[in-house]
């Protein structure tokens, strides 16, 4: 199925989670193109096609982008290694790749909805895979089962931050869970560095390392066409998870995320953002303002709550409105810790450790955004 773009229009974004809908931005201009149904793709502009791969999770799709590359396409991101994702790609193959072959696969970052089918697609089309060095390093680690010693390290970490029952999140570390959403580690033929220019066909894309949501996360900017493939760094209706755990190489992921937004703010005001979830939109700077405001509000709420020392578990009800279980609890816990650690690095809070438990206490008030 093919289609061509119409003019921009102000309209609601695609369905997302309830929490995501609560954080929708107003004032964004969504591209007036019907979102492609699963197993189909839509022609946009400047040699880009938009496809949606269904996901077996609450956020039920990922946008993937097909960029004309000589006589074929470069695939940007892949979806999870679930049968519904493979079925979608097989349909797209019959509809699109029958006349223009796949030439390369680019992975924006390490999360399973972005690289879960990279190895499967690489085997299917016998093409190179590209990602950042940090993405390759971390993806190699997390694609393997968690060793018993590290499982105990994880348990100690969560308990020290107030989660008494590690069993509440332990199931997400089961080997069978990872194997059901990631098709294995692809062979990485090219490590893409920040500031490197990639050429797909007649278009040039600048790789921009934008950390915070994931270490080694890469956005792709086409300056001449005013296009940004934003991965999960800037989404139109939800704030991507910013997490801190025992595995972090980045000690201040929220600080990295906010800095990356400042960098993206310098792109042209009329940039068309191609996000991994939701609809393509214009209004990048407006959306960045909303995201930064959201995190400022969370930081301010946490500072008020931590006048008396609190664990990460204690601040979750301050940040989130619903009961959290399983993966949602894990992500929320990591998000809470990222905000607490940001305050420590900003010298607005301090860690107080006693009897194996870490609590955070607010220091004298100041500007937490500096």
N, C-alpha and C positions, 0 to 999 in steps of 0.2 A: 504494500500500500504506500502511495506517495501523496504528498501534499506540498503546497507552497505557502510561505508566510504571508500574513496580512499585516496591517499596521498594528502598533501597540494599542493595548486597551487596559483600562483599570477593571480588574475582575478578580474574584476570589481565587486563591491558589488551590492546587489539588489537595485532596484529603490527606491529612497527616494524623498523628496521634492527638489525643485530647489536649495534652500539655502543649504540643506544638501549635495547635490552633489558638490556644490562649496567648501565645506569644507572637501571633502574626503581626507583621508590619503593615501599617496603612500608608498609602501614598506611593507604593511601588507600581510601576507600569509593566504589566505582564504582556509578553508577546502573544498576540492574538492568533495563536496556532492551536488547533485541537491537539491535546496530548495524545501521543501514539498509544494505541492499545497494545497490550502485551503481544509479542511475536510480530510486531510491525515496526516500521520506522517512518519518520517524517523528514522531508527536506527542509532545512532552514536556509541560511544564506552563507556565502563564502565557502562553499564546498563542505558544509557540515550537515550531518544527518543526526536526528534525535531518535533514540530508541529507549524503551523502558523494559527492564528485566524484572520480573516479579520476584519478591523475596518472601520466605516463609516466616516472617516476623511481623511485629506490630506495624512498623514502617514498611509498607508492603511493596515498595518498588525502589529501584535505583535507576537514575538516568545514566545512560551510556552514550557516548558521542562517537560518531564515525566521521573521520576527516579524510577527504580525498587525498590520496597519496600516490602520485604517479598514475598507474593504471589500476589502483586498488584503494584500500582504506586502511587507515590507522584506527584501531579500536582504543578508546579511552575508558578504562575500567570495565568490570566484567560481571558483577553479580556473585551470589553465593553458589556453592556447589550443591545445589538442590535440583531435583528433576524438573521442577517448573522453570528454573533458569536455563537448564540445558535445552529443554523443549523450545523455549523462546529463541535461543541462539540458532537452533536448527531451522526454525521457520525463517529467521532473518537471513540465514545462509541461502535458503532456497530463493528468497525474494530479492536479495541485494548482492550477495557474494557470488551468485551464479554468473554474473557478468563482470563484476569488479572484485578481485580477490582480496583477502586480508593480507596486509604487508607487514604490520607490526602491531604490538600490544603495548600500551602505556598504562602503568598503574599509578594513580595519584598518591595512594598511601596503603598501609598494611591491613586495614580492617577487612574482615571476610566478605562484606558486601561489595568491596572494591577489587579485591584480588582473589576471591574464592575460586573463580573459574579460570584464572590465568593459566595454570598448568594444563587444564583440560583443553582450552582453546589453543594453546601453543602446540600441544600434541596433535590436535585436529587439523590445524592449518600449517604446521611446521614453519613458524615465524618467530622472530626474536621478540623478547620481552624487555621493556625498559622500566626502571624505577630509580629512586634515589638510593644512595648507598645505605643510608640509615634505615630506609624501608626494608631493604634486602636483609640487613643485619637482624632487625627485630623480627621480621616475618620468618626468618629461618629458625629463630628461637621458639616463637610461639606456635609454629606449625608442628613442632614435636611435642609428645606427651610431657606433662610437667613431672619432673623427677620427684621421688618421695622427699628428698631433702628440701627441694624448693617448695613443695606442697606444705611442708611444715613451716618454712619461712613465710609463706603466704598466710598461714593460719596465725602465726605469731604476730605478723603485721596487723591483720584485721583485729585481733583481740586487743592489741596494744592501743588501738584507736577506738575501742569501745564496743566492738561487735563481739559479744560474749560467745555467741553460737556460730562458729565458722561454717557449720553445716548449712546455714542459710544461703551461702554463696558457693560452697564447694562443688555442687553439681556442674557449674559452668566450666570447671576445669577437667571434666571427664574427657578422656581421649576420644571416645566415640562421638562426643558433641563436636569437637573440632573437625573430625574426619567427615562429618555430615554437612559441613558448610564450607570447607576448603578442600580443593581437589589435589592438594599437595603443593610443594614449593616449585615454582617454575624455574627453568634455567634463565638466569638474568644475563642477557647478552650485552647490556649497556647500562651503566650507572650514570644517571643524569644529575648533574650538579646545579646548584643555585646559580642563576645567571646564564646558563647555557641556552643557546638557541637551537631549537629543533626545526627541521624543515620537513614538512609533509606536503608533497606535491609542490604547488606554487606558493604555499603559505608558510610563514615563519612564526614560530611560537616561542616565547620566552618562558623558561622554567623559573618559577619563583618559589623558593622554599618558604613555606608559611607554617611554622610549627605551632604547637599548642594543642590542637585536637589530636594530632598524631605526630610523633617525631619523624622528620623526613617528608612531611606532606608537601606535595608539589602542586601548585596551580599552574595553568598555562595561559599566557596572555598573548593575543595577536594584536599588536599595536596598530597596524595599518587598518584592520577591520573593526577595531574597538570591541573585541570579544574577550571574555575571560571564562575559561573553564575553571570553576572555583572549587571542585571537589566538595569536601564537607566544610571548607573554611568559612564560606558565606552561603547560607541557605535563606530562602525567602520567608519561611514561616516557623522555623525552629532554631534554637541556639544549640549548636553541636556540643556534645559532651566534651568537657575539658577535665581530664582526669590525672590524678597522681596516685601511684601505687609503689610497691616495693621494687618494681622493675624499671622505674623511670630513670632514664639517663638525664633528662631535663629536670632540674630541681625546682623550676618555677614555670610550669606549663601555662598557667593563666597569664603570667607576664609575657611569655612568648606569643600567646594568642593575641593579646591586645596590641603588641608591637607589630605583629603581622597585619592586623587590620589597619594600623597607621600606614603601613607600606602600601597596601592595596588602595587606600584612600587617594593616593597620588595618581591612580589611573584616570583616564578621561571620565568626566561626569556622565557622558552618554553611553558608557560601556554596557554592552549586553552581557549579562551574567548567565552562564550556563551551569546551573547547580546540579549536584548529585541527587537531590530530592526536591520535589516541588516543580514549579514552572520557570522557564527562562524569564528574566526580568531586567528592567532598567531602573536605576535608583540605587546604585552601589553605595554611594556616600551616605544616603539616607539610611540604608540598611545597616551600615557600619555604625552610625550614630545610635541606632536602636540596640545593637548588640552590646556596644560599650556601655550604654545606659543600663541595660539589663544586668550586666556584671557589677557595675557600680552599686546598683540597688542591692544585689545579693551580698556584696561585701559590707555594705552599711548595716544590713540586717544581722549579719554574723558578728560584726563588731559590737553591736548592742547586746546580742545574746551572750557574748563571751566576756562581759565585764566580770562575771564570775567564771572561772575556768571551766571549759567544756571540751569533751571529746568530739571527734568527728561524728560519731553516732548521735551525740546530743544535738548537733546543729542540723541534722537532716530534716526534722519537722519544721525548722525555720525556713529552709530552702524549698521544700517540696510539699505539695498539698495532699498527696495520696499515700496510701499504704504501699510500701515497696517490698518486692519479693524477687528472688532469683537474680537474673541479669539486671533488672531495673535497680535492685538494691545495690549490686556491685557498681554499676555506673554512677548512681547517686552518691555512694560512699566515696568513690574516686573524685567526683566533682566537688564534694564538700571539702575533701583534703586539698584539692588544687586551690580552692579559695583561701583556706586557712594558711597554706604555705605561701601564697601570694602576700598575705598580710604580714607574715613573718619576714619575708624578703623586703617588704616595704617598711619594715620596722614599726608596724602598727599593731603587732601582736607578738607574743612570745610563746614558745613551747614550755610547758611545765611537766616534767617527767617524774613520776613517783610510783614505786611498786609495780613497774612494768607497764604502766598506763601513761599515755601521752595526752595531755590536755593543752588547750590553747587559751591564752588570756590576753584581752585587749590592753594595749598600752595607751598613753594619753592620746586624745583625739587629734586628727590631722587629716590631710587630704590623701585618701587611700588610692587615688588615681595616679599619683606621681611616681 
